Structure formats: C-alpha cells, structure tokens
Amino acid sequence: MFSFLLACNTLTFAQDLKTVEHNRVKLPNGWSLTPVGKSLPLGDLPLNIAVSKKHRYAAVTNNGQSVQTIQLLDARTDRELDKVVISKAWGGLVFSADERSLYASGGDNNWIIRYAIINDKLQAADTIRLGNAWSKKSNSTNISPTGLALDDKKNVLYVVTKLDNTLYLIDLKTKGILKQIHLSADAYTCLLSPDNSKLFISLWGGDKVAVYGTNENRLVDSVAVGDNPNDLCISRNGRYLYVANANDNTVSVIDVRKFRVLETLNTAVTPTPLSGSTSNSVALSKNDKTLYIANADNNCLAVFNVEKPGFSQSMGFIPTGWYPSVVRMIDSKLYVANGKGFSSLPNPHGPNPTDKKETVLLHGGDPFRPARTEYIGGGLLNGTLSIIAAPTANELSIYSQAVVHNTPYHREQEVTATGEQGNPIPFKVGSASPIKHVFYIVQENRTYDQVLSDMPKGNGDTSLLLFGRRITPNHHALADNFVLLDNFYVDGEVSADGHNWSLGAYATDYMEKNWPTSYGSRGPGAVAPTAKNKLYIWDQAKRANITFRTYGEFINADNSPQIAVLKDHYAKAYPTHDLRDPDTLRYQAWEHDFDSLMRSNAVPQLSTLRMLSDHTEGTTAGRPTPFAHVADNDLAVGRLVEHIAKSPIWENSVIFIVEDDAQNGPDHVDAHRSPAYIAGGFVKRNFVDHTMYSTSSVLRTIELILGLAPMTQYDAAATSMWRSFNPTADRSPFKSLPSNINLNELNPKGTKLAGLAKGLDFTAVDRVPDELMNNMLWKAIRGENAIAPSPVRAAFVKAVQKSDDDDDKR
C-alpha cells in the first residue's frame, strides 16, 4: 500500500513535495529533516505529553541535562499558557479527570508533585514522597518514578519506577503508600484500561507488558513483546493495546481479552530487523482506525491502518523534527515532541565561568546552569512541538516521499556499500580485503578546531586552537603523512552515549533518555543493563569467527567486562583507572601484550583500545596540566602507530583513531565535528579527504574490511572511508615524534584555576560539567582572564536532488 501511494502520486504532487523539501536540513549524522506542520518551542529533552480528558489542556515534561520544566499548553489554540521550573523530573504526567490538577513524576527526588491548575497557571500544591531524595553524598534508595496513571473515582495514583522496579499505589487523600509490588524489570510507563480494571505496565528492561488487576490487587498476567517496550496506548473499547518496542522497530498489538500478541508491526522506513528506527511512542486516531508511531531515530511518524487488528497495513510516514520522543492525538491533530529540535544550532551564549552564577555551586550540590547556557549535552538542542493536522491520503503520500528522501538507509546496504573496484575496502559484505588486522582507538571529547585547526590544508578556525602541533606533534604527523579528515562528525553527544555509538553504531532509547539525568547531577542516570545495545562490533566479530581483543574499552574499573561477549577477550593488565593512569602507561601495557601475541602468531584481527588522557583533569592542583595530559595521549598514540609500523603485519594493518564525542569544546562548523585519523599500509599518503564521515562510517569501514554485517541502520547507511585508501600498499613506516611538553608538569596549587577545579570528580570521564571543563581548559591555556569562545552548531541545508558523490560531501 505504501509503495502504491508513492508511485501513483509522484508526478501529481511534485510541486507540493518540492515545498516540503525546500529547506531540508542535513544533520551531522548524515540523516535529514523536513519537518511539517507548525511548531512551538519546548524545553530540554521533552519526554512526555499528557492530554486532559476534555482536550482543554496538554502538558509537556522536559527532562534534559539543563533546566527542567513543565509546560502547560492550550490544546485548542496551540499556545503556551504557563511554564514552571522543576528541580528534577522524568517522564510521568497525568491530568485529573476534572482538569484541575496535573501530577508529574519528580525524577530522582523520588516524589510526585501535584500542580493545581488555576486560571490556566500551574501552582505546586502537594508533594507525594516515595522515599528520600537521591544524593551523591548519601546512600539514599534509588527509586526514580516514571509512568503515572490516575483512578479518580478511587483516588488512587499508580506509579511505576525504573530503579527499584516497583509499582506504587498512592492514596491521594492521605498521600500515603497503599501498596508496593515488585516488578521483574525497570518500568517505563503504565496505563489504565478504559474501565480502570486493569493497569498495563511496560517493562522497559524486561521485554514484556505486565498486568495489574485493580480489583484483585495483584499482578494477574504478563505477555512478552519486543525489545525495550516503552509507550502504550489502548483502543477506546479497551480491546487492543499497542506497545512501542524501541530496539527492534516494532509495535506489538495485544488482544486484551486473550492477552496475547495478535500481530507485530514493523515501523521502519525500510522494513528491517536492524535497530535504528527506535519506535518509542504510540497514539490512536479518534476513531481507533489509524495508529501513529514516533520513530525517534528515523525522525518520522509511521502511520498504520489498524481498523482490522491482526490485518493492519502500513499507510506511510510523516516527517518530524530530530528525535521525536512522543506523539499524541488531540481530535484531528497530532502533537509531536521532537527531543532534539529541528537542527544543530549556533550557541552565541556559550559557557562563561566569569558568570558568578555558573560557579556558585561547584563545591557540592547540583551545579547551577542558567537557562541561557548553551551546551551540546543540554540546553542547546532544545525540543520543539510539531503540530500536524491528520494528513489526507494525498498529503501522506507527499510526506512519505520526503521521509524516504531523508533516510540514507536502504535494505540493500546491509550487504552492499559504495566503493570502487580494486580498493582494499570491499563494497560487498564478505568480500576479501588485503587488510587483515584492524586497530581501533577511541579517545575522549575533542573538537576538530581544538586540535587540527592549524593545518592549512583543512577547514579550521585557528582562533579556537588549544592543542596544536606543538602539543600534538604525532596527531598532526598522522594527519600530514596519511589522511587529513576535516569533515568528520561524532554520532554521540557525551561519553555515556558516545562509547555505545563508537562500538555499536547506536544508543538505545534508554541511554538517550537517561544520560542527561547524571550529566545534570540529578541522579544516577543510565545505570541499568537496559542502556546497553543489542549488538556491538565484538558480537559481529564473534558471529563471523573474527578474532578480537579489547584494551580498556567496555572494561570496568575492577577489571571485569561490561558485556558478556568480552569474557576472555580483554587484556587484564591494561590500566582501567581512567584519568589517574596516563596513556603512556596504557601504551606500555598494550605493547607488552602485542609483542607476546606477535610471538605466538596470535594478533587478533580486531583490537579495540581506549585512550583517554586527552580528556585531561582540567586545572586540578597537583595533577598533570592540560598540556601534559594531551601530550601524554599524543605520545602514546604516536608510539603505538610506530610500533605497529615496525612490525611484520604493518602492510596488512589499519589503525583508526576517533574521539567518542566532541562535547568538550568549540568548533566553527559544528560541535559534533571532531578529529579522526587513519594510518596503515593501504592508507593514502599526504591526502585530504573532505568527504562527510561519521563515527558510524568508521564502523562501516571496519565491518567491510573484516566481512562483518552491519549492526544497525546507522552503520549500514554510513559512507565507508574507501576514498582514503589505495589499491596498493605503501610499506614506508611511521616514526613517532618526541613530546615537546614536560609530561610531569603539574598544575600549581593556590591559584584561581586550582580553586575552580577544587572538589571536582576526575576519577572518571564526564563527571565534571562540560561547560566548566571547556572553560577551565581555555583559561589554563589562554590565561585566567580569557573568555572561552562559544561552540558553533550548524544546520546543514542540502538540496533535494541527490548524487552518490555529492551526498557524501559538503
């Protein structure tokens, strides 16, 4: 049906399609946006929209890293009525039936707040406590309420949680807890049946929906659904329950009477089992005949005709903004919250440590960040609300074509990529490559302009340079001697999701929705196993009988693997104590292990390494200076490349070096732009590659070399880096350069900068607010009175017409 709509309307409505696609925005991850409808500004990471019973109001909870808010909207006139700041919130929202109260989950404060709605304004009226508030300094119970459901007649509020995995029943008259029932996994939300006899609970980490019988006062049933079930909606007659499953691009349709899955809907633009659509919200039309599904990572709504459950049909797609996190139907219009707005944006009001308000709470408590601070991890990619009239068949056809054009992934890419005959990067999965050993190094948090903007051959702004050639001679030598990549973008935004992107070409909906909590110092964040991807590069290697070994990557501080596939596949002597261990020490451990494997003819085909000294410890007194940290990283990387270059396997090896994210600084093109490096026998020499690449491009290239199938839609769609490779090998080795910096140079005590760093946690990466870290480095290098420049986030506008070469370049 979808294909028929596309075919029959392509010519008739070409002009309208041209209008929809007039201002197409290309995102730094290679996907595009053509949002339709009108819009309203929302806050940082909108996660839920509640609609009142008579459709007078809608409410939005914004739960990102920066300022968190609850917005009250007039659902009839589509305008904001009120907005209140909430210290901690996450997900749950529900109106009372009389539209006089709004209940909101208070996140890791472990309470529920009731707002009275008076004269179209929100007034905090009651607090319902489930336990003590979370605190870094206390051993408070982790509860973290998520979904809410309200039985007005019984005066009972149902609350589910994602940390203590519990269903709470709250007596609204006494505000006391009536009952606590343990759930088998972390919960996302809950929903009452129309007659209030059943409460459906989506078990985010359990891949099933549990049923609580409100009359029986116990769990009465459960049914297995897809991977990472989250949002729920139910038909008005209570017969059919729809469950969005984020990790497998599906919606489970449940027959409530028999409580079994009647059918499963694949919501992907190109139907595929690969993660990457991220179905994370569902809404039914007023007549229950049409289902709308928010595909967060496909940036669209999938539309299904569900008039005959069990025989549902795909109708097409509607383009939205970036990462639609929730969809609701209000009469004949759709409310869609776009979690990351409409593009990457410039941020003229970047972090400024000279602002007294930004440093007032550095020494304990939650760091205060004014709303105007623009940071890649929060407050910059503010959400938007798309308000879209339910489309006609003709409009849906136009919208569907736009979504297809926005989507770089196509099913055939799972086995075939772009490339050229004779290139060492095959363009068919499973074809042979002369490259036999891949070394993949993941570093921490730098932007392109911070490191490589002093290279005349590249697109750099030297006013943003911090760690130029004098500090990083080896990184510069790699970019000089091999390939300079000046159009490379990381897929992740911080280290929490960045390492998942770097090794798995994806971050789950759980990760995307929870890391802002910890980065905003509001709770533990993405701590459950639910945060992990279904597949990582090591899983694919194991399936294909490719030997692999990891050094520090996905290894805990206690030297245990974070995921099962790494058992017996990691170097136990490799230092994992994060920033307390220098990268030169890590290099020495790797060299010893590598030499031992060489002697045994057992060097694995895939080696993954974590190098992190370039993160630095800022201006912490008595610890290495930022220059010393970065220079230590540079020397370790240079020595590693040289050591491989002097080995017998150099000709048939390739080394990829990336940053897990680029959050820690400014860049004049986009704050996702990052340095990346390639070295090896078949890598081109003295070459500049301006092709637009992403983290997923590196993974796609590694997969093609090793004969691995892609893990997600992102690496399947990514442009491989074949343009940076030669058909014939160059055997000339690489010689590392000595450091120009004293690696033992320590930050002095008693300075203003030392005071700025006092009390900050550098035992692991990203425990210090990024805006503070960036400014600390800038002042340490440019002087205490220097004002750090604002990072720039750009919207990449791309013409509608496509060609294979132009699509990869800007």
N, C-alpha and C positions, 0 to 999 in steps of 0.2 A: 504493500500500500504506500509506504514511504517513497519507494522508487518511482511509483506511478505518479505521485504528486509532483515529484521533481521533474519528471520527463514532460508531463503534459502542460506545465506552467512556465517552463524556462523562457520561452520566447514572449509569451503574452505579457509577463510581468517583469521583463528585463529591466525596464526603467525604474520600477519600484525597488528591485534588488540593488540597482546602482545607487539609489538613495540610501538604502540601509547600509551599504558598504562604503559610502563616500568617505567617512573618517575612520576607516579601520585602524585600530591600534595594535601594533605588534608588541607583545610582551617580551621581556628579556629572556624568557624560557623558550621562545620560538613559536608560541601559540598566539592567537589573535582574538580581538574582541570587536564586536559590532553591536553593542547593547541597544535594545529597542525600548520604547515606552518613554515615559517621563520619569524624573528621578528626584529624590530628596537626599540630603546628606545625613548619614548616620555616624556613629562613633567608631571606636577602635574595635574591630572584630565582632560585628553583630552575630550572635549565635542563635537567637530565637525571636520569633514574633508570636505574640498572643493576640487573639481577636476576641472581643467581648461578645456576649450571647446575641445581642441585638445589632451587632456590627456598627455600634456607635464609635467604639474605640479600637485602636490597635496599639500594642506596646512592644518595644524592642529593648532587649538587653544586650549591651555592648561590653564584651568581656576580654578585651585585649590587654597588652602589656602596659599601656599608658593609662590615661584617665578612663575609668569605667563609668558608664552612665546607664540610666533607664530613660527611654524616651516615650512620651505619650503622644499618640497621633490621632487626629480626627479621621476616622476611616471613611467618612462620607465625602469630605472635601480634600483629603490627601494633604493635610498640612500638620506641622508640628504644633502641639498645644503646650507641651512642657517638657523639660529635661532636668533630671536630677543626678547629681554625682553620687555614686555608691562606692564605698571603700573596697568591697570585694563582692563579686557576683559571678555566677556561672550558670547559664542555660535556662533554669526553671522559671517559668512565668505562667500565671493563670489569673483570670478575672473572676470575681464573684458573679453569680447569675444576675444580681441587681445592678451590676456595672458601677458599684460604689467603692469597690476595693480591688487592689491589684497585689498579688503575692509574688515575691521574687526570691529566688534562691540566692543566699548570701555567700556563696563560694566557701572558701576555707575559713571564714568567720564561724562556719558551722551553725548558721541560723537562717531563718526565713524572715524577711521583712514584709510587713503589710503596709501598703500605701493606701491612704484614703484618697479618693478622687473627689475633690471639692472645687466647684467652679472650673472644671477642666484642668485642674492642677493636681500634682502628686504631693501628698503630705505624709511623711513617715509617721505611722500611727502605732504599730506594735512590732515587737521582736519576739520571735519564737525560737528558743535556743534548743539545739540538739545536743550540744556539748560545748566544751571550751574552745575558744578560737585557736587556730593554728598559729604557732610562733616558732621562728628559727631557734629561739633560746630555750624553749620548753619542750617537754615530752607530751604535748597535747595529743589527744586522739585525732587521727586523720579520718574525717567523715566525708566532707565535701558533697553537700546536697546538689542534685542535678534536676531531674524532672519533677514536676508538680502536677497533681490532679485534685480537684475540689468537688466534694459532695456537699452541696449547700444545705440539702434537707437534713442530713445527719450532722452537719457542722464538723465534718472530718476532712482534714487535709492529708493527702497521701504524698509522701516524699521518698524518692529513691536517691541513692548515693553511689559515688564512683570510687571511694577509697575504703570505706568499711563495708561496702557491698550489702546494704541493708535497705529494707522497706520500713519506713516510719509511718505510723498512724498518729496524727495530731488532733487532739480535741481543741477546736477553735474557741470554745467557751473558757476553758481553763488554761489554754496554751500548753497543756501538758502532753507528754507522750503516752498514748494509749497502748501501743504495741510496737515491738520491733521484731522484724522477721529477717533472718539472714538469707541473702541471695547467693547464688552459686558463682557470681561474677560481678564485675563492675557494671553498673546500670547507666543508661543514657537518659531515658525518659519513661514516663508512664502515662497511660490514657484510660479513662473510664469508658465502658460501653454506654450506649445511649440510655439504657435503663439503670445504669450505675451498679449492676450486679457483678460485673467483672472489672478488674483492673489489669490491663495488659502492661507488661514491663519489658522493655528491650534491654537485653543483657549484652552490652557492648563487647565485653570480653569473653562472653560465653557462647556466642553464635546461636542464640535461641531467644524466644519470647516466653516469659513466664506469665502465668495467670493466677491472680489472687482473687478468690471468691469473697466478695464483700459480705455476703450473708453467712458463709461458712467460716469466715475469719481465718483463712489459711490459704496457702498455695495449693491450687487444685489441679494444675496442668502445666505443661510446657511443650513447646514444639521447636525442633531445630530449623533454623533459617540459614541465611547466608553469612558471610564473614563481616564482622563489625556491624551488626544491626544497630540502627540509631533511631531515627524519627519514625513516628507511627501516625496513621490516620485510619478512620473507620467509616464505613458507609452509614448513612442515616438510619437505616433499618437494623444496624448492628450485625449484619450477616457477614460482612467481609472486612478483614483487617489487612492493611497494606503496610509492609515493613521495608524501609530502605536499608540496603546492605552495602556499606561503603567500599569494602575491599574487593568485591567481586562484581561491581557494576550492576547490581540486580535489585529488584523489588520482589519480595515474597508476598504472594496473595494467599491469605489464610481464610479458609472456610471456618467461621467461628463455631458453628454448630457441631461440626465433626472435629474441630481443632486440628486440622492438618493443612499442609501447604497444597493449595489447589493448582497453582501454576507459579512459575518464576519468570519475571520479565527482565530481559537484558536491556539495559538503558543506554549502552554505549553508542556513540555515533556510528562507529563500525563495530558490529557485534563481535566481542572478543572475550576470552576468559582473563586477559591480562588486566591487572589493576591499572587505574588511571582515570576512570570516569568519576569515581567517588560519589556514588549515589547517597546523598545524606539528608534528604528531606522529601516529604510527600504531601500532596494536597489534592482533594477531590473537588470537582465542579459541583455546583449546587444541586444538579440532578443526578449526581453519582455516576455519570456516564463517562467522564473524562478524568484521567489521573495525570497530574503534573509532578514531575520528579526533578529535583535540583541535582545536577551533575556538577559537583564543585570543581573538579579538575578538568572537565570538558567545557566549563564556562557556559553552560546552557541548561535549559529545561528540556527533558524528554517528555513527550506527550503520548499517552496511550488511550485508546478507546477500550474502556473496561465495562461496557454495557452488558456483556455476557462473560462474567468471570469464568475463567477456565479456557476462554477463547479470545483473550484480549489481543488487540492489534496495535502495532506502532503506527502513529499518525505523523510524527515528525519531531521537530526541535524548535526551540525559541532561544535566540542568543541573549545572553545576560552580561553582567559585568564579570569581574575577576573573582572567582571562587564563591559562587552562590551557595550560601550556607543554610538558607531556609527559604521555603516557599509556602505561602498561604493564599487561599482563595477567599475573596470577600465579594459576595454576589457575583458579578461578571468581570471582576478584575483580579489580577494576580499581584500580590505583594512579594517581591523577591529581594532578600537582603544579600548584597554582594560583599563578602567578607573582606576583600582587598580593594574594593572600589572599582575604578574604571581604567587605571593605568599605574605605572610607576611615575612619581611626580617629583618636581624640584622641591627643595626644602630650604627656603631662604632663612628660616628661623631655626637653624641647627643648634646643637648642644652648645651651651656657653657657660663654662664654670665660673665666669666673673659674675653671673647672676646669683646673688646670695641665696635665693630660694632654691636653687638647684643643689646646693651643698649643705643645706641646713640639717638634714637628717642622715648624713653619710655615716655617722658613728653609732649606728643602731637604729632599729625600726625600719619601716619601709622607706626607701629613697623617694623623696617627693619630686615629681616631674610636672612642671606646669603644662597645661594643655597645649601651649604653643610649641613645645619642644618637638621637633620632627626627627624621628629615629626610625631606621628601617625595621626594627623589631616591634614597633608600636607607635601609634600616633601619627605616622606618615601615611601608611596605606589604609586610611580611614574608609569605612564601609559606605555603601550607598544603597538606597532603596529604589529598585526599579518597580514602577507601577505600570503594568501592561494590561491592556484590555484583552480579554479572551479572544484569541485570533480566529478569524474565519478560515475556511479551508484554503482560500487563495493566499491569505496572509501567512498561514502556517507553511505553505509551500515556499514562499519567498524566504521566510525566516529559516527554514530547514536548509535551503541552499547556502545561506550566509553561514550557518553553523558548520556545514561541510567545508566551506572555504576557509573558515577559521581554524580548522582542525588539521594539523600536519600529519596525524597518524592515520594510516590505512592498513588494512589487514595484511596485504602482500608484503609490507615492510618487515613483518616478522621473519621472513625468510630471504628477502632481497633488499639491498640498500643501494644507494647511488655510489658510483665509483668509476674506475677505468680498468681496462684490460691490462694485465701485467703488473698492476700496483700491488704492493705487499699487503694492503688492506683489502681482503676479498669483498665482493659485493653480494655474495651469497653465503648464507649461514652454512657452515660445514665445509666450505672450500678451503684448500690448503693455503697456508701462509708461510713464507720463509722465516718469519719471526716466531721463535719458539719459547721465549721467556719474556714475561711482562712484569715490570716492577711499577707499582702504583703507590705514589707517596701523597698523603693528604696532610696539608699544613693548616694553619689557623688564621683566618679573619682579615686578610689584607686586601686592599683595593689595588687596581692597576696603577692609578696615578701615584699612590704612595710609594711604589717600588720602581716602576719602569717608565715613568713619565719623562725621564731624562734621556730616553732613547730616541734620537731624531727620526728614526725610520717609522716610529709608531705614533698613534694618535694620543698624545699625552699633554697634560697641563702641568708644567714644572712648578707652578706656584703651590701645588698640592704635594710635592715630593717630600717624603720623610726619610726613606731608606734607599737612597740612590746608589749609584755604582760604588762609591767609597765604602758603604756599609754592606752591600750585597754584590761583591765582585763576581761570585760564582753564578748567582742567578742571572746577572747581566751577561756573563760569558756564555751561559746556556742559550739565552735569547739571541745573542750575537752569532754564535757559532752554528746553532741549529735553526730554530724557527722562533720568530717573534710573533706572538699571538696578541693582537690588540683589540680583539672583538669577541672576547670570551666572557661568559656570564655564569655565575653560580646559580644553581636551582634553589638552594636553601637560603634562608634569611638569617639564621643564627646557627650555632653549633648543634643545638638539640635536634633540629631537623636536618641540618647540613650534612651530618655524617650518614644519616639514612639516605639522603639524596646521593651522596658521594659513593656509597657502596650498594645502593638498592634502586636508584633512579625513581624514588618516590618517598613521600612521607604520608603516613596514614592520617585519616581524619582525626583519630585520637591524638596523634602527635601535633597536628596543625592547631587543634583547638585547646591543647593543654600546655604547650611550652610557654605561651605568654603568661601563664599564671606564675611560674617560677621566675621568669625573667622580670616580672613586675614585683617580685618579692611578696607575692600574695599567698603562696602555698607551695607544696612540693612539685606540682606540675605533672609532666608526663612520666610518671614513675611505674605505671603498670606494664606488664608484658604486652598489653594491647597496643602500646606505642610502636612495637616492632613491626617491620614489614613482613609480608608473607615470604618474600624471596630476597636474597642478597646475592651478590656476584659469586660468593663461595658456594651457595646452593646450586647455582647453574654449573659451576665447575665440577662439583661432585657428581651431578647427573651425567655430565659428559665425560667422566673419568679423566678430568684435568687435574693434575696435582696442584695443591695450593698451600700457602702458609701465610699467617698474618703476624705482624710485629706491632703490638700495641693497639691496633685498630679493632674495636669491639672487644677489648680485654679490660676487665675490671681492675681497680687498684689493688685488689687482693690476688691478682694474677689468675683469675678464673675467667673463662669465656662467657660473654653475654648471651650468646646464641649457641644452640646445640651443635650446629654444623662445624663449629670451630674446635670442638673437642679433639685433641690430639693433632691439631693443625696450627699450633701457635708456638712461638719461641718463648719459653718460660723465663729465660734470662733477660729478655728485653725490658728495660725500665718502663714502668707504667705510672710512676708517681707524678705524672703531669708536670706542672711548671717547676717543681723542685729539682727535676732531673734535666740536665742540659741535653740538647740534641747530639752534641759530640759524644756524649756517653752512650746515647742510643745507637749512634753510628758504630761505635766500637763493639757493642753487643751484636749488632747486625753483621758486621764484618767477620767476627769470630764464627758466627753461625753459618754465614755464607761460605766461608772457606772450608768449614767442616763438610758442608753439603757438596761443595765442589769436589773435594777429595773422594767422596762417596758416589760421585756422578748422580747426585740426587737433588740438584737445584730444582725447585718446583717450577712449573710453567707459569704460575701466578703467585706473585708476592705482593702483599699489601702492607704498607708501613705508615705509622703515624709519627709525624714530626711536628712539634708544637711550640718550640721556643719563640717563633716569630709572633706569637700571641703577646709575649712579654708580661712582666709583673708591674708594668707602669713605673711609678716613682717610689715604690715601696722601699723604705730606708733599709740599708744593709743587704739588699738583693741586687742582682745584676741590673745595670741600666738598660733602658730600652734598646740602645745601640748594641750593647753587649749581647742581649738576648737574640736580637735579629741576626747579628753577625755570627753567633754560635750556630744558629739554624743554617745560615748560608754556608758556613764552613763544613758542617756535617753533610749537607746535600752535595756540595762540590766533591767532597772526598768519596761519597757513595758512588756518584756517577763515574769518577775516575777509577775507582776500584773495579767496577763492572767493565769499564772500558779497557782495562788491562787484563781482563780475564779471557779465557778461551771462548766464552759464549757471547762476547760483545757484538760480533757481527749479527747475530741472530737474536738480539735482545732489544727491547724498547723500554724507556722509562718515561712515565707520565707523572707530572707534579702539579697538583692543584691546591687551592685553598678550599676548606669545607664550606666557608661562607665568606662574605666580604663586608660584614657588618661594622668592622672596626675602623671606619674612616671615610673620607670623601673621595669622590671621583667625578670628573667633569662631564662624563657621559651618563653614567648610571651607577648607583651604589651597589648593584649586583655585578658590576664589571670587575674582573679580578685577574691577576696574573696567572698564567698557566705555562707550562714548559714541556717540551718533548725532547728526548735525546735517544740515540741508538744508531745502529749500523745502517738502517734503511731510512733514517730521518734525513730530510733535506738539510743542506748546509747553507748558512747565510741567506735565509729565506724569510720573507714577511708574508704571513697568511692573514688576510683581513676577513676571512670567512666568519660569519656569526656562528659561534660554537657555545655549547653549554656543558655543565657537568655531565649531563646525560650523553653528550657527544663523546666524551672520553670513555664512558662505559660502553657505548655502542661500538667504538673502535676496538676496545679490548675484547669484546664479545666476538666480533668478526675475526679478529686475529686467532682467537682460541677455539672458534667454532661453537660458540655458545648462543643459545636462543635468548632473545631479549626478555627482561624481567617484567617490564610494564609498558604501557603505551608511550611513556616518555622516552625511554632509550630506543624503543622500536622506531619512533618518529624522528629521533635526533639525527642530524647530519654527521656522518663519520668524518674523521680527520684525514682522509686519504690524500687530500691536496698537499699535506705536509710531508708526504713520503715519496721516496724514489724507488723505481723498479730495481735498481742495483744498489748494492751496499757500498758504503764508504768506510773502510776499515781504520781510518786515522782515529786515534784515541782522543779522549778529552783529558786535559790536565787541570786539576783544581788549582785555585789561586789562594795564597795565604790571606789571612784576615788582616785588615787594616786597623782593627779595633782591639783594644785590650779586653779580652773576654772575661777577665776577672774584675773589671771596673764595676764598682758598686755605687748605688745611689747614696748620697750623703744623708746624714741624719740632721734633724733640726731645721730643715728648710720648709718653706711653704708647700712645696710639692710633696715632700715627705709627709707633711701633715694631711695633705689631700688624700694620700694613699693609706693613712693610718686606719687600721681596723677593717680594711677591705679583705675579702677572702680570695686568695690566689691559689688555693690548693687544687683547684680545677678550673678549666677554661669557662669563661662566660658567667662567672659568679659575681662579677663586677658590672654594673650598668654600662652598656656600650658607650653611651654618650659621654659618660665620665671618663671611661678608658681612652677614648679617642682624644678628648681634650687634654687629658693628662700627658699623653704621648706628645701632642703638639707643643705644649708648653715646655715639656722636658727638652725638646729638641730645638724649638724656636725661641725659647725664653718665657719666663713666668708671665710677662705681660702680653704675650702674643695671643691673638684671638683665633681660635680654630675656624677654618672655613667650613661652610655648610656643604655636606654631601649633596650631590645632584642625582635625582631620579628622573629619567627621561621617559616620555611616551613615544614609542616608535611607530610612527604612522607609515603604513605601507599601502601601495596601490593595489587595486583589486586584481589586475592581471598578473599572472604568475609565469615564471620560467624556472627551470631547475637550478640554474646558476644564481639568478637574482634572488631567489627565495632564501638563499643561504647568506646573502651579503647585505650589508648596509654601509 
